[in-house]
């Protein structure tokens, strides 16, 4: 099963929270982050590296639909800026 990034968060705690919300739909997830605090992940707050939420590639569209109301598209601002530049 190939996992792909669906979103990035400022902390592992945020990524884990969203990931566990996918549990009720039977969607597996993986959180990748470089942060490990003295009291475990999530206890150090935000991380400069952030945390990545990965889901199975074959469930990507389903997860996008589920997260659409919760997670802001990271590339939306970039795409909007590019479109504005092209129009000028």
PDB file with one MODEL, atoms N, CA, C and O in Angstrom:
MODEL        1
ATOM      1  N   UNK A   1       0.850  -1.170   0.000  1.00  0.00           N
ATOM      2  CA  UNK A   1       0.000   0.000   0.000  1.00  0.00           C
ATOM      3  C   UNK A   1       0.895   1.232   0.000  1.00  0.00           C
ATOM      4  O   UNK A   1       1.738   1.393   0.882  1.00  0.00           O
ATOM      5  N   UNK A   2       0.713   2.094  -0.982  1.00  0.00           N
ATOM      6  CA  UNK A   2       1.490   3.328  -1.078  1.00  0.00           C
ATOM      7  C   UNK A   2       0.762   4.458  -0.362  1.00  0.00           C
ATOM      8  O   UNK A   2      -0.422   4.697  -0.600  1.00  0.00           O
ATOM      9  N   UNK A   3       1.486   5.155   0.523  1.00  0.00           N
ATOM     10  CA  UNK A   3       0.923   6.291   1.234  1.00  0.00           C
ATOM     11  C   UNK A   3       1.447   7.575   0.618  1.00  0.00           C
ATOM     12  O   UNK A   3       2.613   7.655   0.233  1.00  0.00           O
ATOM     13  N   UNK A   4       0.575   8.592   0.524  1.00  0.00           N
ATOM     14  CA  UNK A   4       0.948   9.891  -0.031  1.00  0.00           C
ATOM     15  C   UNK A   4       0.497  10.986   0.928  1.00  0.00           C
ATOM     16  O   UNK A   4      -0.441  10.803   1.704  1.00  0.00           O
ATOM     17  N   UNK A   5       1.175  12.120   0.863  1.00  0.00           N
ATOM     18  CA  UNK A   5       0.838  13.248   1.731  1.00  0.00           C
ATOM     19  C   UNK A   5      -0.478  13.871   1.291  1.00  0.00           C
ATOM     20  O   UNK A   5      -0.689  14.145   0.110  1.00  0.00           O
ATOM     21  N   UNK A   6      -1.352  14.088   2.256  1.00  0.00           N
ATOM     22  CA  UNK A   6      -2.624  14.766   1.987  1.00  0.00           C
ATOM     23  C   UNK A   6      -2.633  16.167   2.584  1.00  0.00           C
ATOM     24  O   UNK A   6      -3.305  17.058   2.065  1.00  0.00           O
ATOM     25  N   UNK A   7      -1.879  16.371   3.687  1.00  0.00           N
ATOM     26  CA  UNK A   7      -1.855  17.690   4.338  1.00  0.00           C
ATOM     27  C   UNK A   7      -0.647  17.802   5.249  1.00  0.00           C
ATOM     28  O   UNK A   7      -0.053  16.807   5.664  1.00  0.00           O
ATOM     29  N   UNK A   8      -0.301  19.067   5.552  1.00  0.00           N
ATOM     30  CA  UNK A   8       0.763  19.368   6.524  1.00  0.00           C
ATOM     31  C   UNK A   8       0.155  20.202   7.643  1.00  0.00           C
ATOM     32  O   UNK A   8      -0.739  21.021   7.426  1.00  0.00           O
ATOM     33  N   UNK A   9       0.666  19.969   8.845  1.00  0.00           N
ATOM     34  CA  UNK A   9       0.172  20.676  10.017  1.00  0.00           C
ATOM     35  C   UNK A   9       1.352  21.249  10.780  1.00  0.00           C
ATOM     36  O   UNK A   9       2.493  20.841  10.566  1.00  0.00           O
ATOM     37  N   UNK A  10       1.079  22.195  11.673  1.00  0.00           N
ATOM     38  CA  UNK A  10       2.169  22.812  12.428  1.00  0.00           C
ATOM     39  C   UNK A  10       2.638  21.945  13.584  1.00  0.00           C
ATOM     40  O   UNK A  10       3.702  22.197  14.149  1.00  0.00           O
ATOM     41  N   UNK A  11       1.857  20.919  13.947  1.00  0.00           N
ATOM     42  CA  UNK A  11       2.278  20.032  15.023  1.00  0.00           C
ATOM     43  C   UNK A  11       1.806  18.603  14.761  1.00  0.00           C
ATOM     44  O   UNK A  11       0.859  18.370  14.009  1.00  0.00           O
ATOM     45  N   UNK A  12       2.486  17.662  15.395  1.00  0.00           N
ATOM     46  CA  UNK A  12       2.086  16.253  15.303  1.00  0.00           C
ATOM     47  C   UNK A  12       0.693  16.066  15.891  1.00  0.00           C
ATOM     48  O   UNK A  12      -0.103  15.290  15.364  1.00  0.00           O
ATOM     49  N   UNK A  13       0.396  16.769  16.976  1.00  0.00           N
ATOM     50  CA  UNK A  13      -0.896  16.638  17.634  1.00  0.00           C
ATOM     51  C   UNK A  13      -2.043  16.953  16.663  1.00  0.00           C
ATOM     52  O   UNK A  13      -3.039  16.231  16.623  1.00  0.00           O
ATOM     53  N   UNK A  14      -1.902  18.017  15.892  1.00  0.00           N
ATOM     54  CA  UNK A  14      -2.937  18.372  14.913  1.00  0.00           C
ATOM     55  C   UNK A  14      -3.093  17.273  13.862  1.00  0.00           C
ATOM     56  O   UNK A  14      -4.210  16.873  13.533  1.00  0.00           O
ATOM     57  N   UNK A  15      -1.975  16.795  13.343  1.00  0.00           N
ATOM     58  CA  UNK A  15      -2.017  15.754  12.312  1.00  0.00           C
ATOM     59  C   UNK A  15      -2.639  14.473  12.855  1.00  0.00           C
ATOM     60  O   UNK A  15      -3.440  13.834  12.173  1.00  0.00           O
ATOM     61  N   UNK A  16      -2.276  14.095  14.081  1.00  0.00           N
ATOM     62  CA  UNK A  16      -2.832  12.887  14.696  1.00  0.00           C
ATOM     63  C   UNK A  16      -4.336  13.039  14.923  1.00  0.00           C
ATOM     64  O   UNK A  16      -5.093  12.086  14.736  1.00  0.00           O
ATOM     65  N   UNK A  17      -4.761  14.218  15.322  1.00  0.00           N
ATOM     66  CA  UNK A  17      -6.186  14.462  15.561  1.00  0.00           C
ATOM     67  C   UNK A  17      -6.994  14.261  14.285  1.00  0.00           C
ATOM     68  O   UNK A  17      -8.018  13.577  14.296  1.00  0.00           O
ATOM     69  N   UNK A  18      -6.539  14.853  13.193  1.00  0.00           N
ATOM     70  CA  UNK A  18      -7.238  14.691  11.915  1.00  0.00           C
ATOM     71  C   UNK A  18      -7.144  13.242  11.454  1.00  0.00           C
ATOM     72  O   UNK A  18      -8.122  12.684  10.957  1.00  0.00           O
ATOM     73  N   UNK A  19      -5.976  12.631  11.616  1.00  0.00           N
ATOM     74  CA  UNK A  19      -5.807  11.240  11.215  1.00  0.00           C
ATOM     75  C   UNK A  19      -6.770  10.319  11.939  1.00  0.00           C
ATOM     76  O   UNK A  19      -7.363   9.431  11.327  1.00  0.00           O
ATOM     77  N   UNK A  20      -6.929  10.523  13.237  1.00  0.00           N
ATOM     78  CA  UNK A  20      -7.832   9.663  13.999  1.00  0.00           C
ATOM     79  C   UNK A  20      -9.294   9.900  13.627  1.00  0.00           C
ATOM     80  O   UNK A  20     -10.127   9.012  13.808  1.00  0.00           O
ATOM     81  N   UNK A  21      -9.613  11.076  13.115  1.00  0.00           N
ATOM     82  CA  UNK A  21     -10.969  11.311  12.618  1.00  0.00           C
ATOM     83  C   UNK A  21     -11.247  10.424  11.401  1.00  0.00           C
ATOM     84  O   UNK A  21     -12.394  10.061  11.141  1.00  0.00           O
ATOM     85  N   UNK A  22     -10.185  10.078  10.654  1.00  0.00           N
ATOM     86  CA  UNK A  22     -10.341   9.193   9.487  1.00  0.00           C
ATOM     87  C   UNK A  22     -10.597   7.747   9.912  1.00  0.00           C
ATOM     88  O   UNK A  22     -11.104   6.947   9.126  1.00  0.00           O
ATOM     89  N   UNK A  23     -10.245   7.413  11.154  1.00  0.00           N
ATOM     90  CA  UNK A  23     -10.456   6.054  11.662  1.00  0.00           C
ATOM     91  C   UNK A  23     -11.903   5.601  11.524  1.00  0.00           C
ATOM     92  O   UNK A  23     -12.165   4.446  11.192  1.00  0.00           O
ATOM     93  N   UNK A  24     -12.842   6.506  11.778  1.00  0.00           N
ATOM     94  CA  UNK A  24     -14.250   6.118  11.726  1.00  0.00           C
ATOM     95  C   UNK A  24     -14.706   5.747  10.312  1.00  0.00           C
ATOM     96  O   UNK A  24     -15.774   5.161  10.135  1.00  0.00           O
ATOM     97  N   UNK A  25     -13.900   6.088   9.319  1.00  0.00           N
ATOM     98  CA  UNK A  25     -14.196   5.711   7.934  1.00  0.00           C
ATOM     99  C   UNK A  25     -13.339   4.526   7.479  1.00  0.00           C
ATOM    100  O   UNK A  25     -13.376   4.130   6.314  1.00  0.00           O
ATOM    101  N   UNK A  26     -12.572   3.970   8.414  1.00  0.00           N
ATOM    102  CA  UNK A  26     -11.725   2.830   8.084  1.00  0.00           C
ATOM    103  C   UNK A  26     -10.547   3.185   7.207  1.00  0.00           C
ATOM    104  O   UNK A  26     -10.034   2.334   6.480  1.00  0.00           O
ATOM    105  N   UNK A  27     -10.110   4.436   7.266  1.00  0.00           N
ATOM    106  CA  UNK A  27      -9.001   4.910   6.437  1.00  0.00           C
ATOM    107  C   UNK A  27      -7.734   4.926   7.281  1.00  0.00           C
ATOM    108  O   UNK A  27      -7.652   5.670   8.258  1.00  0.00           O
ATOM    109  N   UNK A  28      -6.748   4.114   6.916  1.00  0.00           N
ATOM    110  CA  UNK A  28      -5.482   4.133   7.655  1.00  0.00           C
ATOM    111  C   UNK A  28      -4.703   5.413   7.364  1.00  0.00           C
ATOM    112  O   UNK A  28      -4.891   6.039   6.321  1.00  0.00           O
ATOM    113  N   UNK A  29      -3.841   5.789   8.278  1.00  0.00           N
ATOM    114  CA  UNK A  29      -3.027   6.987   8.079  1.00  0.00           C
ATOM    115  C   UNK A  29      -1.676   6.815   8.752  1.00  0.00           C
ATOM    116  O   UNK A  29      -1.491   5.954   9.611  1.00  0.00           O
ATOM    117  N   UNK A  30      -0.738   7.657   8.338  1.00  0.00           N
ATOM    118  CA  UNK A  30       0.593   7.711   8.934  1.00  0.00           C
ATOM    119  C   UNK A  30       0.914   9.182   9.147  1.00  0.00           C
ATOM    120  O   UNK A  30       0.635  10.019   8.288  1.00  0.00           O
ATOM    121  N   UNK A  31       1.499   9.490  10.294  1.00  0.00           N
ATOM    122  CA  UNK A  31       1.960  10.845  10.555  1.00  0.00           C
ATOM    123  C   UNK A  31       3.479  10.814  10.599  1.00  0.00           C
ATOM    124  O   UNK A  31       4.077  10.018  11.324  1.00  0.00           O
ATOM    125  N   UNK A  32       4.093  11.691   9.814  1.00  0.00           N
ATOM    126  CA  UNK A  32       5.552  11.811   9.819  1.00  0.00           C
ATOM    127  C   UNK A  32       5.927  13.178  10.357  1.00  0.00           C
ATOM    128  O   UNK A  32       5.412  14.201   9.907  1.00  0.00           O
ATOM    129  N   UNK A  33       6.829  13.180  11.325  1.00  0.00           N
ATOM    130  CA  UNK A  33       7.272  14.429  11.921  1.00  0.00           C
ATOM    131  C   UNK A  33       8.620  14.210  12.585  1.00  0.00           C
ATOM    132  O   UNK A  33       8.932  13.115  13.052  1.00  0.00           O
ATOM    133  N   UNK A  34       9.407  15.265  12.617  1.00  0.00           N
ATOM    134  CA  UNK A  34      10.730  15.175  13.232  1.00  0.00           C
ATOM    135  C   UNK A  34      10.675  15.501  14.721  1.00  0.00           C
ATOM    136  O   UNK A  34      11.695  15.405  15.404  1.00  0.00           O
ATOM    137  N   UNK A  35       9.515  15.881  15.236  1.00  0.00           N
ATOM    138  CA  UNK A  35       9.446  16.306  16.628  1.00  0.00           C
ATOM    139  C   UNK A  35       9.241  15.149  17.596  1.00  0.00           C
ATOM    140  O   UNK A  35       8.375  14.298  17.391  1.00  0.00           O
ATOM    141  N   UNK A  36      10.024  15.128  18.620  1.00  0.00           N
ATOM    142  CA  UNK A  36       9.836  14.201  19.736  1.00  0.00           C
ATOM    143  C   UNK A  36      10.242  14.975  20.982  1.00  0.00           C
ATOM    144  O   UNK A  36      11.424  15.237  21.208  1.00  0.00           O
ATOM    145  N   UNK A  37       9.255  15.334  21.779  1.00  0.00           N
ATOM    146  CA  UNK A  37       9.525  16.115  22.982  1.00  0.00           C
ATOM    147  C   UNK A  37       9.893  15.230  24.155  1.00  0.00           C
ATOM    148  O   UNK A  37       9.827  14.004  24.070  1.00  0.00           O
ATOM    149  N   UNK A  38      10.277  15.856  25.241  1.00  0.00           N
ATOM    150  CA  UNK A  38      10.668  15.139  26.445  1.00  0.00           C
ATOM    151  C   UNK A  38       9.519  14.292  26.988  1.00  0.00           C
ATOM    152  O   UNK A  38       9.739  13.228  27.567  1.00  0.00           O
ATOM    153  N   UNK A  39       8.296  14.773  26.796  1.00  0.00           N
ATOM    154  CA  UNK A  39       7.124  14.057  27.283  1.00  0.00           C
ATOM    155  C   UNK A  39       6.387  13.358  26.154  1.00  0.00           C
ATOM    156  O   UNK A  39       5.230  12.971  26.320  1.00  0.00           O
ATOM    157  N   UNK A  40       7.029  13.190  25.019  1.00  0.00           N
ATOM    158  CA  UNK A  40       6.418  12.509  23.876  1.00  0.00           C
ATOM    159  C   UNK A  40       5.963  13.493  22.819  1.00  0.00           C
ATOM    160  O   UNK A  40       5.921  14.700  23.054  1.00  0.00           O
ATOM    161  N   UNK A  41       5.623  12.968  21.651  1.00  0.00           N
ATOM    162  CA  UNK A  41       5.198  13.835  20.557  1.00  0.00           C
ATOM    163  C   UNK A  41       3.920  14.579  20.927  1.00  0.00           C
ATOM    164  O   UNK A  41       3.056  14.053  21.629  1.00  0.00           O
ATOM    165  N   UNK A  42       3.822  15.781  20.451  1.00  0.00           N
ATOM    166  CA  UNK A  42       2.643  16.581  20.713  1.00  0.00           C
ATOM    167  C   UNK A  42       2.784  17.493  21.909  1.00  0.00           C
ATOM    168  O   UNK A  42       2.047  18.472  22.026  1.00  0.00           O
ATOM    169  N   UNK A  43       3.706  17.198  22.793  1.00  0.00           N
ATOM    170  CA  UNK A  43       3.860  17.991  23.993  1.00  0.00           C
ATOM    171  C   UNK A  43       4.722  19.229  23.769  1.00  0.00           C
ATOM    172  O   UNK A  43       4.767  20.115  24.623  1.00  0.00           O
ATOM    173  N   UNK A  44       5.403  19.298  22.631  1.00  0.00           N
ATOM    174  CA  UNK A  44       6.267  20.455  22.415  1.00  0.00           C
ATOM    175  C   UNK A  44       5.589  21.549  21.614  1.00  0.00           C
ATOM    176  O   UNK A  44       6.200  22.585  21.351  1.00  0.00           O
ATOM    177  N   UNK A  45       4.347  21.346  21.221  1.00  0.00           N
ATOM    178  CA  UNK A  45       3.638  22.364  20.456  1.00  0.00           C
ATOM    179  C   UNK A  45       4.013  22.298  18.990  1.00  0.00           C
ATOM    180  O   UNK A  45       4.198  21.217  18.430  1.00  0.00           O
ATOM    181  N   UNK A  46       4.124  23.457  18.379  1.00  0.00           N
ATOM    182  CA  UNK A  46       4.418  23.493  16.951  1.00  0.00           C
ATOM    183  C   UNK A  46       5.867  23.124  16.686  1.00  0.00           C
ATOM    184  O   UNK A  46       6.737  23.268  17.544  1.00  0.00           O
ATOM    185  N   UNK A  47       6.095  22.650  15.488  1.00  0.00           N
ATOM    186  CA  UNK A  47       7.429  22.243  15.069  1.00  0.00           C
ATOM    187  C   UNK A  47       7.788  22.999  13.807  1.00  0.00           C
ATOM    188  O   UNK A  47       6.947  23.136  12.919  1.00  0.00           O
ATOM    189  N   UNK A  48       9.012  23.493  13.699  1.00  0.00           N
ATOM    190  CA  UNK A  48       9.412  24.187  12.470  1.00  0.00           C
ATOM    191  C   UNK A  48       9.265  23.300  11.231  1.00  0.00           C
ATOM    192  O   UNK A  48       8.973  23.786  10.139  1.00  0.00           O
ATOM    193  N   UNK A  49       9.470  22.006  11.414  1.00  0.00           N
ATOM    194  CA  UNK A  49       9.350  21.075  10.296  1.00  0.00           C
ATOM    195  C   UNK A  49       7.904  20.680  10.036  1.00  0.00           C
ATOM    196  O   UNK A  49       7.588  20.169   8.961  1.00  0.00           O
ATOM    197  N   UNK A  50       7.028  20.908  10.998  1.00  0.00           N
ATOM    198  CA  UNK A  50       5.633  20.529  10.851  1.00  0.00           C
ATOM    199  C   UNK A  50       5.451  19.023  10.895  1.00  0.00           C
ATOM    200  O   UNK A  50       6.373  18.278  11.228  1.00  0.00           O
ATOM    201  N   UNK A  51       4.261  18.594  10.557  1.00  0.00           N
ATOM    202  CA  UNK A  51       3.934  17.173  10.540  1.00  0.00           C
ATOM    203  C   UNK A  51       3.120  16.885   9.287  1.00  0.00           C
ATOM    204  O   UNK A  51       2.238  17.658   8.911  1.00  0.00           O
ATOM    205  N   UNK A  52       3.422  15.778   8.656  1.00  0.00           N
ATOM    206  CA  UNK A  52       2.731  15.390   7.431  1.00  0.00           C
ATOM    207  C   UNK A  52       1.729  14.292   7.737  1.00  0.00           C
ATOM    208  O   UNK A  52       2.029  13.355   8.477  1.00  0.00           O
ATOM    209  N   UNK A  53       0.543  14.409   7.169  1.00  0.00           N
ATOM    210  CA  UNK A  53      -0.471  13.367   7.260  1.00  0.00           C
ATOM    211  C   UNK A  53      -0.488  12.633   5.928  1.00  0.00           C
ATOM    212  O   UNK A  53      -0.720  13.230   4.877  1.00  0.00           O
ATOM    213  N   UNK A  54      -0.239  11.329   5.989  1.00  0.00           N
ATOM    214  CA  UNK A  54      -0.218  10.503   4.782  1.00  0.00           C
ATOM    215  C   UNK A  54      -1.360   9.498   4.828  1.00  0.00           C
ATOM    216  O   UNK A  54      -1.692   8.960   5.884  1.00  0.00           O
ATOM    217  N   UNK A  55      -1.957   9.252   3.659  1.00  0.00           N
ATOM    218  CA  UNK A  55      -3.061   8.299   3.538  1.00  0.00           C
ATOM    219  C   UNK A  55      -2.792   7.416   2.319  1.00  0.00           C
ATOM    220  O   UNK A  55      -1.958   7.756   1.480  1.00  0.00           O
ATOM    221  N   UNK A  56      -3.495   6.285   2.218  1.00  0.00           N
ATOM    222  CA  UNK A  56      -3.292   5.427   1.048  1.00  0.00           C
ATOM    223  C   UNK A  56      -3.635   6.159  -0.249  1.00  0.00           C
ATOM    224  O   UNK A  56      -4.643   6.860  -0.334  1.00  0.00           O
ATOM    225  N   UNK A  57      -2.795   5.985  -1.235  1.00  0.00           N
ATOM    226  CA  UNK A  57      -2.986   6.672  -2.505  1.00  0.00           C
ATOM    227  C   UNK A  57      -4.340   6.346  -3.132  1.00  0.00           C
ATOM    228  O   UNK A  57      -4.961   7.208  -3.754  1.00  0.00           O
ATOM    229  N   UNK A  58      -4.794   5.110  -2.971  1.00  0.00           N
ATOM    230  CA  UNK A  58      -6.056   4.726  -3.588  1.00  0.00           C
ATOM    231  C   UNK A  58      -7.279   5.286  -2.859  1.00  0.00           C
ATOM    232  O   UNK A  58      -8.404   5.097  -3.320  1.00  0.00           O
ATOM    233  N   UNK A  59      -7.080   5.972  -1.727  1.00  0.00           N
ATOM    234  CA  UNK A  59      -8.197   6.591  -0.989  1.00  0.00           C
ATOM    235  C   UNK A  59      -8.053   8.114  -0.939  1.00  0.00           C
ATOM    236  O   UNK A  59      -8.763   8.798  -0.202  1.00  0.00           O
ATOM    237  N   UNK A  60      -7.115   8.628  -1.742  1.00  0.00           N
ATOM    238  CA  UNK A  60      -6.795  10.051  -1.722  1.00  0.00           C
ATOM    239  C   UNK A  60      -8.009  10.930  -2.015  1.00  0.00           C
ATOM    240  O   UNK A  60      -8.250  11.898  -1.293  1.00  0.00           O
ATOM    241  N   UNK A  61      -8.770  10.616  -3.051  1.00  0.00           N
ATOM    242  CA  UNK A  61      -9.928  11.439  -3.404  1.00  0.00           C
ATOM    243  C   UNK A  61     -10.975  11.429  -2.288  1.00  0.00           C
ATOM    244  O   UNK A  61     -11.572  12.460  -1.979  1.00  0.00           O
ATOM    245  N   UNK A  62     -11.190  10.265  -1.691  1.00  0.00           N
ATOM    246  CA  UNK A  62     -12.149  10.143  -0.593  1.00  0.00           C
ATOM    247  C   UNK A  62     -11.722  11.007   0.592  1.00  0.00           C
ATOM    248  O   UNK A  62     -12.543  11.700   1.192  1.00  0.00           O
ATOM    249  N   UNK A  63     -10.437  10.960   0.922  1.00  0.00           N
ATOM    250  CA  UNK A  63      -9.933  11.738   2.053  1.00  0.00           C
ATOM    251  C   UNK A  63     -10.010  13.228   1.744  1.00  0.00           C
ATOM    252  O   UNK A  63     -10.363  14.017   2.620  1.00  0.00           O
ATOM    253  N   UNK A  64      -9.692  13.622   0.537  1.00  0.00           N
ATOM    254  CA  UNK A  64      -9.796  15.044   0.158  1.00  0.00           C
ATOM    255  C   UNK A  64     -11.215  15.549   0.384  1.00  0.00           C
ATOM    256  O   UNK A  64     -11.419  16.640   0.917  1.00  0.00           O
ATOM    257  N   UNK A  65     -12.177  14.758  -0.020  1.00  0.00           N
ATOM    258  CA  UNK A  65     -13.574  15.154   0.156  1.00  0.00           C
ATOM    259  C   UNK A  65     -13.931  15.282   1.635  1.00  0.00           C
ATOM    260  O   UNK A  65     -14.604  16.232   2.034  1.00  0.00           O
ATOM    261  N   UNK A  66     -13.479  14.329   2.443  1.00  0.00           N
ATOM    262  CA  UNK A  66     -13.763  14.368   3.871  1.00  0.00           C
ATOM    263  C   UNK A  66     -13.099  15.555   4.558  1.00  0.00           C
ATOM    264  O   UNK A  66     -13.685  16.163   5.454  1.00  0.00           O
ATOM    265  N   UNK A  67     -11.891  15.881   4.147  1.00  0.00           N
ATOM    266  CA  UNK A  67     -11.136  16.939   4.806  1.00  0.00           C
ATOM    267  C   UNK A  67     -11.414  18.324   4.239  1.00  0.00           C
ATOM    268  O   UNK A  67     -10.952  19.323   4.792  1.00  0.00           O
ATOM    269  N   UNK A  68     -12.147  18.394   3.168  1.00  0.00           N
ATOM    270  CA  UNK A  68     -12.389  19.663   2.487  1.00  0.00           C
ATOM    271  C   UNK A  68     -12.927  20.742   3.425  1.00  0.00           C
ATOM    272  O   UNK A  68     -12.579  21.913   3.275  1.00  0.00           O
ATOM    273  N   UNK A  69     -13.763  20.369   4.380  1.00  0.00           N
ATOM    274  CA  UNK A  69     -14.341  21.360   5.285  1.00  0.00           C
ATOM    275  C   UNK A  69     -13.459  21.628   6.497  1.00  0.00           C
ATOM    276  O   UNK A  69     -13.764  22.517   7.292  1.00  0.00           O
ATOM    277  N   UNK A  70     -12.368  20.875   6.653  1.00  0.00           N
ATOM    278  CA  UNK A  70     -11.533  21.000   7.846  1.00  0.00           C
ATOM    279  C   UNK A  70     -10.156  21.575   7.547  1.00  0.00           C
ATOM    280  O   UNK A  70      -9.655  22.411   8.299  1.00  0.00           O
ATOM    281  N   UNK A  71      -9.547  21.139   6.464  1.00  0.00           N
ATOM    282  CA  UNK A  71      -8.173  21.490   6.152  1.00  0.00           C
ATOM    283  C   UNK A  71      -8.137  22.428   4.955  1.00  0.00           C
ATOM    284  O   UNK A  71      -8.727  22.137   3.915  1.00  0.00           O
ATOM    285  N   UNK A  72      -7.452  23.543   5.101  1.00  0.00           N
ATOM    286  CA  UNK A  72      -7.288  24.490   4.015  1.00  0.00           C
ATOM    287  C   UNK A  72      -6.264  23.944   3.028  1.00  0.00           C
ATOM    288  O   UNK A  72      -5.220  23.432   3.430  1.00  0.00           O
ATOM    289  N   UNK A  73      -6.560  24.053   1.745  1.00  0.00           N
ATOM    290  CA  UNK A  73      -5.637  23.614   0.709  1.00  0.00           C
ATOM    291  C   UNK A  73      -4.380  24.468   0.775  1.00  0.00           C
ATOM    292  O   UNK A  73      -4.434  25.689   0.629  1.00  0.00           O
ATOM    293  N   UNK A  74      -3.251  23.811   0.996  1.00  0.00           N
ATOM    294  CA  UNK A  74      -1.985  24.529   1.151  1.00  0.00           C
ATOM    295  C   UNK A  74      -1.560  25.273  -0.102  1.00  0.00           C
ATOM    296  O   UNK A  74      -0.833  26.263  -0.019  1.00  0.00           O
ATOM    297  N   UNK A  75      -1.998  24.816  -1.244  1.00  0.00           N
ATOM    298  CA  UNK A  75      -1.562  25.407  -2.510  1.00  0.00           C
ATOM    299  C   UNK A  75      -2.584  26.369  -3.085  1.00  0.00           C
ATOM    300  O   UNK A  75      -2.354  26.933  -4.155  1.00  0.00           O
ATOM    301  N   UNK A  76      -3.696  26.574  -2.413  1.00  0.00           N
ATOM    302  CA  UNK A  76      -4.756  27.435  -2.937  1.00  0.00           C
ATOM    303  C   UNK A  76      -4.258  28.863  -3.138  1.00  0.00           C
ATOM    304  O   UNK A  76      -4.540  29.473  -4.169  1.00  0.00           O
ATOM    305  N   UNK A  77      -3.517  29.407  -2.163  1.00  0.00           N
ATOM    306  CA  UNK A  77      -3.014  30.767  -2.300  1.00  0.00           C
ATOM    307  C   UNK A  77      -2.015  30.878  -3.443  1.00  0.00           C
ATOM    308  O   UNK A  77      -2.020  31.868  -4.175  1.00  0.00           O
ATOM    309  N   UNK A  78      -1.168  29.883  -3.600  1.00  0.00           N
ATOM    310  CA  UNK A  78      -0.184  29.890  -4.672  1.00  0.00           C
ATOM    311  C   UNK A  78      -0.868  29.855  -6.030  1.00  0.00           C
ATOM    312  O   UNK A  78      -0.489  30.599  -6.935  1.00  0.00           O
ATOM    313  N   UNK A  79      -1.873  28.999  -6.181  1.00  0.00           N
ATOM    314  CA  UNK A  79      -2.581  28.880  -7.450  1.00  0.00           C
ATOM    315  C   UNK A  79      -3.320  30.165  -7.773  1.00  0.00           C
ATOM    316  O   UNK A  79      -3.329  30.610  -8.921  1.00  0.00           O
ATOM    317  N   UNK A  80      -3.952  30.773  -6.745  1.00  0.00           N
ATOM    318  CA  UNK A  80      -4.671  32.023  -6.962  1.00  0.00           C
ATOM    319  C   UNK A  80      -3.738  33.133  -7.395  1.00  0.00           C
ATOM    320  O   UNK A  80      -4.083  33.930  -8.267  1.00  0.00           O
ATOM    321  N   UNK A  81      -2.552  33.194  -6.792  1.00  0.00           N
ATOM    322  CA  UNK A  81      -1.569  34.219  -7.153  1.00  0.00           C
ATOM    323  C   UNK A  81      -1.065  34.015  -8.578  1.00  0.00           C
ATOM    324  O   UNK A  81      -0.871  34.977  -9.321  1.00  0.00           O
ATOM    325  N   UNK A  82      -0.853  32.749  -8.954  1.00  0.00           N
ATOM    326  CA  UNK A  82      -0.400  32.457 -10.310  1.00  0.00           C
ATOM    327  C   UNK A  82      -1.451  32.859 -11.333  1.00  0.00           C
ATOM    328  O   UNK A  82      -1.114  33.423 -12.374  1.00  0.00           O
ATOM    329  N   UNK A  83      -2.719  32.578 -11.052  1.00  0.00           N
ATOM    330  CA  UNK A  83      -3.799  32.930 -11.970  1.00  0.00           C
ATOM    331  C   UNK A  83      -3.898  34.436 -12.130  1.00  0.00           C
ATOM    332  O   UNK A  83      -4.109  34.921 -13.241  1.00  0.00           O
ATOM    333  N   UNK A  84      -3.747  35.193 -11.034  1.00  0.00           N
ATOM    334  CA  UNK A  84      -3.805  36.642 -11.088  1.00  0.00           C
ATOM    335  C   UNK A  84      -2.667  37.190 -11.944  1.00  0.00           C
ATOM    336  O   UNK A  84      -2.871  38.125 -12.718  1.00  0.00           O
ATOM    337  N   UNK A  85      -1.464  36.612 -11.811  1.00  0.00           N
ATOM    338  CA  UNK A  85      -0.319  37.076 -12.597  1.00  0.00           C
ATOM    339  C   UNK A  85      -0.539  36.794 -14.068  1.00  0.00           C
ATOM    340  O   UNK A  85      -0.165  37.606 -14.915  1.00  0.00           O
ATOM    341  N   UNK A  86      -1.141  35.654 -14.390  1.00  0.00           N
ATOM    342  CA  UNK A  86      -1.378  35.295 -15.789  1.00  0.00           C
ATOM    343  C   UNK A  86      -2.388  36.232 -16.424  1.00  0.00           C
ATOM    344  O   UNK A  86      -2.282  36.541 -17.611  1.00  0.00           O
ATOM    345  N   UNK A  87      -3.377  36.692 -15.645  1.00  0.00           N
ATOM    346  CA  UNK A  87      -4.405  37.599 -16.175  1.00  0.00           C
ATOM    347  C   UNK A  87      -3.853  38.971 -16.463  1.00  0.00           C
ATOM    348  O   UNK A  87      -4.348  39.663 -17.353  1.00  0.00           O
ATOM    349  N   UNK A  88      -2.823  39.385 -15.718  1.00  0.00           N
ATOM    350  CA  UNK A  88      -2.230  40.720 -15.901  1.00  0.00           C
ATOM    351  C   UNK A  88      -1.387  40.723 -17.098  1.00  0.00           C
ATOM    352  O   UNK A  88      -0.795  41.749 -17.433  1.00  0.00           O
TER     353      UNK A  88
ENDMDL
END
